[in-house]
């Protein structure tokens, strides 16, 4: 099956600090290497789960794919179209097909607008509907996310967190997109509400034929929603493959550490050791040389500290970026 979205060697760095005078004097500005050469592909109708610690570049990657943050280099192809090369008018049309659900539903909704106005705005902007047809479409989308017509005249502050996220989901889907970036869509919600929103996203995926990039730091959520998984560390993908293969038999030391961090009552009874990561995530302004994971890796050797590791294929779908794969794996 042909990929709906293909990303190759995507790079996004940010200049920080320094001010205007150092720029005028030609001084080199420090840069945050948020995304550094990421490649991935998502087939139509599937969900790619993107997992990693906070600060690893997951959200930046999702927004760069949609060009909410302009990438520095790399290729983004959506349904065969080069997204990076589109001008403003063409990109506006493309946004009907590519949307995002934000992490914080309250911060992403205009507090001065009613729900009806929030959902109607994309339809008006793109000239999709007007008059009775616009209202009918707004009401249909409210019903699709589990809200009623009486909610249309209310403001965001009058809803619970879970209801606000439903509004955010409705706004993302009101234009009938094909691809949606779900940027930590449940991390700000209570656990019981998380389950409801995850089930809602799964139903909407089936009903609307959606393709998801689902970003989360919760590996249990990723395992539940994903067809394929990509593990991100300090701006780079270190392991990717089918969700069952990656999460049941992780091959990269970092993926194994993430899996080991999931609480399990039977771990001690089965004699399974828990892997602990030592130290904090290195600064993306000054990432380690060689393998970026080597300062925290129990298997690191001299080559890890000096040379970036190669991409190794476990099979046609499962890949690992590690010098010592497979000899360090049990």
Phi and psi in degrees as a GROMACS rama.xvg file:
@    title "Ramachandran Plot"
@    xaxis  label "Phi"
@    yaxis  label "Psi"
@TYPE xy
-71.8092  141.076  UNK-2
-70.9515  138.241  UNK-3
-75.2714  -39.7389  UNK-4
-124.421  130.537  UNK-5
-129.283  124.891  UNK-6
-118.822  130.172  UNK-7
-130.344  122.962  UNK-8
50.6107  45.5477  UNK-9
-74.8911  133.137  UNK-10
-128.939  133.191  UNK-11
-142.29  110.919  UNK-12
-115.598  154.019  UNK-13
-124.009  133.106  UNK-14
-77.6576  138.577  UNK-15
-131.239  144.993  UNK-16
63.6696  -169.67  UNK-17
93.0789  -42.5584  UNK-18
76.3559  -177.283  UNK-19
-73.9043  -40.5244  UNK-20
-61.1495  -49.1284  UNK-21
-58.1903  -33.7739  UNK-22
-65.1508  -44.6113  UNK-23
-63.9748  -31.9807  UNK-24
-82.5371  -3.15072  UNK-25
81.805  16.2837  UNK-26
-72.8728  142.462  UNK-27
-70.8453  129.586  UNK-28
-90.3337  141.77  UNK-29
-64.6422  144.833  UNK-30
-129.248  137.302  UNK-31
-87.6226  120.004  UNK-32
-89.4611  75.8131  UNK-33
-67.6357  -45.1262  UNK-34
-130.823  127.581  UNK-35
-135.346  81.3869  UNK-36
80.9965  44.5691  UNK-37
-87.9314  134.975  UNK-38
-127.684  136.269  UNK-39
-160.245  165.507  UNK-40
-143.579  143.215  UNK-41
-130.198  124.753  UNK-42
-82.8509  152.327  UNK-43
-58.1247  134.441  UNK-44
83.8463  0.501114  UNK-45
-108.736  167.319  UNK-46
-119.049  122.532  UNK-47
-98.7923  118.841  UNK-48
-89.3545  125.611  UNK-49
-108.18  115.699  UNK-50
-121.235  147.334  UNK-51
168.601  167.086  UNK-52
-66.1846  159.463  UNK-53
-59.9281  134.655  UNK-54
92.4906  3.11964  UNK-55
-84.8017  -8.7855  UNK-56
106.27  10.2802  UNK-57
-61.3832  -52.9626  UNK-58
-65.845  -38.1242  UNK-59
-60.8839  -41.1073  UNK-60
-60.9659  -48.119  UNK-61
-59.2713  -41.9552  UNK-62
-74.9569  -31.6723  UNK-63
-67.6276  -36.0794  UNK-64
-60.5568  -37.1136  UNK-65
-86.9471  -0.988035  UNK-66
60.4587  27.5648  UNK-67
-70.5985  -32.5016  UNK-68
-115.817  123.548  UNK-69
-70.73  123.896  UNK-70
-68.2167  150.022  UNK-71
-76.5742  -37.178  UNK-72
-161.756  172.09  UNK-73
110.251  176.429  UNK-74
-122.826  135.722  UNK-75
-127.138  114.925  UNK-76
-115.635  124.015  UNK-77
-117.746  116.866  UNK-78
51.3305  38.5955  UNK-79
86.6011  -4.59265  UNK-80
-97.4212  133.857  UNK-81
-75.6048  102.565  UNK-82
-67.4172  -38.0494  UNK-83
-62.5538  -31.5155  UNK-84
-85.9487  0.377436  UNK-85
-76.506  141.618  UNK-86
-80.5168  -179.654  UNK-87
-60.8258  -43.88  UNK-88
-65.9909  -42.8183  UNK-89
-68.3148  -36.1088  UNK-90
-68.4496  -34.7056  UNK-91
-61.0193  -43.2765  UNK-92
-64.94  -37.7459  UNK-93
-65.0713  -29.3026  UNK-94
-66.2554  -17.8441  UNK-95
-66.7515  -24.6001  UNK-96
-100.131  -14.8645  UNK-97
-131.96  117.745  UNK-98
-131.692  175.421  UNK-99
-140.032  143.061  UNK-100
-108.766  121.819  UNK-101
-86.2379  161.229  UNK-102
-66.6571  -47.8455  UNK-103
-100.55  104.156  UNK-104
-66.8556  -27.8461  UNK-105
-75.1618  -42.3281  UNK-106
-70.0479  -23.5971  UNK-107
-93.0793  -0.814995  UNK-108
-111.693  137.427  UNK-109
-69.943  115.794  UNK-110
-69.042  -14.7604  UNK-111
-92.5648  -1.65048  UNK-112
-111.917  145.048  UNK-113
-73.9974  165.379  UNK-114
-59.9249  -40.2638  UNK-115
-60.202  -42.4578  UNK-116
-68.0225  -38.3601  UNK-117
-61.918  -43.587  UNK-118
-76.8832  -29.2298  UNK-119
-76.5875  -25.6357  UNK-120
-56.0089  -48.1754  UNK-121
-62.627  -35.1317  UNK-122
-65.8464  -40.503  UNK-123
-70.006  -42.5399  UNK-124
-59.3532  -39.4063  UNK-125
-96.862  3.30462  UNK-126
63.7333  33.8779  UNK-127
-81.8707  -39.1734  UNK-128
-152.997  157.482  UNK-129
-152.35  160.459  UNK-130
62.9288  -141.301  UNK-131
-59.4293  -34.6545  UNK-132
-65.1003  -36.0374  UNK-133
-65.9002  -47.3213  UNK-134
-63.3358  -39.4468  UNK-135
-61.4511  -40.4536  UNK-136
-69.0916  -38.4845  UNK-137
-62.5806  -45.1659  UNK-138
-66.2185  -36.9898  UNK-139
-65.265  -38.9409  UNK-140
-71.3732  -36.4988  UNK-141
-59.3993  -44.5142  UNK-142
-63.6641  -36.7061  UNK-143
-64.3797  -30.3819  UNK-144
-98.9767  9.81769  UNK-145
88.036  20.1297  UNK-146
-111.761  164.741  UNK-147
-111.852  172.195  UNK-148
-62.5917  -30.8564  UNK-149
-67.1721  -19.2073  UNK-150
-75.8647  -15.6609  UNK-151
-63.7327  -30.8164  UNK-152
-92.0454  2.34321  UNK-153
-91.9635  166.937  UNK-154
-104.821  157.94  UNK-155
-54.0616  -35.7019  UNK-156
-69.0429  -10.5947  UNK-157
-90.2321  6.89268  UNK-158
-118.002  158.903  UNK-159
-75.7092  169.506  UNK-160
-59.4549  -42.4406  UNK-161
-65.3595  -39.4059  UNK-162
-66.7791  -39.0825  UNK-163
-63.5512  -36.5693  UNK-164
-68.1128  -33.8824  UNK-165
-61.9097  -38.1985  UNK-166
-65.0668  -42.8585  UNK-167
-60.7133  -38.6807  UNK-168
-66.0472  -43.4489  UNK-169
-60.8315  -40.9806  UNK-170
-64.1434  -39.2827  UNK-171
-66.0858  -31.139  UNK-172
-99.4261  -4.64396  UNK-173
-62.4705  -25.5366  UNK-174
-93.0557  7.76055  UNK-175
57.0088  56.9135  UNK-176
-72.2316  166.203  UNK-177
-97.2086  -28.8234  UNK-178
-130.491  134.404  UNK-179
-132.55  129.079  UNK-180
-87.6586  117.72  UNK-181
-99.5845  98.4827  UNK-182
-92.6426  93.5392  UNK-183
49.5778  54.1605  UNK-184
-71.6509  -12.4185  UNK-185
-122.329  -1.26324  UNK-186
-68.1529  -23.3642  UNK-187
-91.6194  6.09718  UNK-188
-109.939  157.688  UNK-189
-62.3224  155.542  UNK-190
-59.0383  -43.0801  UNK-191
-64.5738  -36.2993  UNK-192
-74.3156  -32.5905  UNK-193
-54.6806  -45.9631  UNK-194
-61.5594  -39.3908  UNK-195
-64.4935  -43.5092  UNK-196
-69.2332  -38.7352  UNK-197
-62.3222  -43.8362  UNK-198
-64.4109  -37.5505  UNK-199
-63.0277  -45.0949  UNK-200
-62.2216  -38.1635  UNK-201
-65.2306  -41.7938  UNK-202
-66.2454  -43.3084  UNK-203
-64.4493  -34.808  UNK-204
-60.5559  -44.279  UNK-205
-67.4271  -46.2333  UNK-206
-68.2218  -35.8537  UNK-207
-105.956  -0.165593  UNK-208
64.0154  44.1012  UNK-209
-86.1107  158.589  UNK-210
-119.333  131.041  UNK-211
-116.33  141.792  UNK-212
-105.29  107.825  UNK-213
-104.188  111.621  UNK-214
-98.9518  131.138  UNK-215
-161.315  154.247  UNK-216
-98.1645  -1.33406  UNK-217
-97.2936  107.032  UNK-218
-69.7955  -24.671  UNK-219
-68.2134  -41.6567  UNK-220
-64.3565  -44.1882  UNK-221
-59.5099  -42.9002  UNK-222
-63.7872  -30.6504  UNK-223
-76.8405  -38.2096  UNK-224
-97.6574  -15.814  UNK-225
-98.4651  145.307  UNK-226
-88.5906  -40.3531  UNK-227
-129.926  157.052  UNK-228
-130.499  138.571  UNK-229
-122.894  128.333  UNK-230
-101.244  124.639  UNK-231
-112.97  135.44  UNK-232
-137.957  118.696  UNK-233
50.7118  49.5722  UNK-234
86.608  1.97419  UNK-235
-133.707  150.702  UNK-236
-83.5318  123.729  UNK-237
-104.336  -19.4465  UNK-238
-157.132  141.454  UNK-239
-151.241  152.932  UNK-240
163.475  -175.204  UNK-241
-56.7162  141.925  UNK-242
-56.4539  -43.07  UNK-243
-63.6107  -41.3797  UNK-244
-68.1754  -45.5528  UNK-245
-68.7438  -41.7203  UNK-246
-85.5496  -24.8241  UNK-247
-89.1762  -29.7052  UNK-248
-138.426  67.1419  UNK-249
-63.0076  140.107  UNK-250
-109.326  -24.4712  UNK-251
-88.3963  140.491  UNK-252
-54.9857  -34.6329  UNK-253
-69.1993  -43.2849  UNK-254
-61.5965  -40.1394  UNK-255
-63.2645  -38.1537  UNK-256
-66.7372  -40.0781  UNK-257
-62.2312  -43.6908  UNK-258
-65.9657  -36.4177  UNK-259
-68.7935  -23.7313  UNK-260
-77.291  -13.4967  UNK-261
-71.8611  123.204  UNK-262
-60.7397  131.068  UNK-263
-141.217  127.198  UNK-264
-68.2379  -32.842  UNK-265
-87.3693  2.02044  UNK-266
-61.9762  -49.7596  UNK-267
-66.3413  -38.7174  UNK-268
-63.968  -33.666  UNK-269
-88.1544  0.789692  UNK-270
70.5019  23.8294  UNK-271
-86.5075  122.826  UNK-272
-71.659  148.255  UNK-273
-96.3299  128.839  UNK-274
-88.9267  126.092  UNK-275
-112.692  130.025  UNK-276
-83.8703  130.824  UNK-277
-101.223  141.157  UNK-278
82.6267  170.108  UNK-279
-94.3277  165.746  UNK-280
-60.1884  125.403  UNK-281
-59.4214  159.202  UNK-282
-68.9533  131.63  UNK-283
-69.3906  -8.44804  UNK-284
-78.4419  -24.0418  UNK-285
-143.395  67.26  UNK-286
-67.0068  152.086  UNK-287
-61.7452  150.707  UNK-288
-71.7709  164.081  UNK-289
68.2384  -135.189  UNK-290
-74.4236  126.039  UNK-291
-68.0599  -18.4496  UNK-292
-89.5949  -7.21096  UNK-293
-61.2353  -31.6626  UNK-294
-64.9529  -17.3837  UNK-295
-115.7  5.74954  UNK-296
-99.7652  130.813  UNK-297
-72.5196  -15.8722  UNK-298
-102.479  3.86602  UNK-299
-64.7709  139.85  UNK-300
-128.475  -172.562  UNK-301
-58.8111  -40.2013  UNK-302
-66.0891  -32.2194  UNK-303
-65.4781  -35.5565  UNK-304
-78.8758  -16.401  UNK-305
-111.911  -30.6551  UNK-306
-127.735  130.947  UNK-307
-59.0016  136.296  UNK-308
-73.9388  154.585  UNK-309
-83.8673  163.547  UNK-310
-83.1958  123.21  UNK-311
-116.274  136.829  UNK-312
-97.151  120.547  UNK-313
-74.4157  -41.3282  UNK-314
-154.748  -165.825  UNK-315
-64.574  -25.0778  UNK-316
-109.648  -23.3009  UNK-317
-108.188  120.04  UNK-318
-128.567  152.305  UNK-319
-136.991  139.8  UNK-320
-106.079  96.367  UNK-321
-161.464  136.309  UNK-322
-66.5578  -38.0826  UNK-323
-102.612  7.37285  UNK-324
-70.7935  133.655  UNK-325
-101.836  6.93419  UNK-326
-67.2736  -23.1793  UNK-327
-87.167  -7.09429  UNK-328
-85.5  141.78  UNK-329
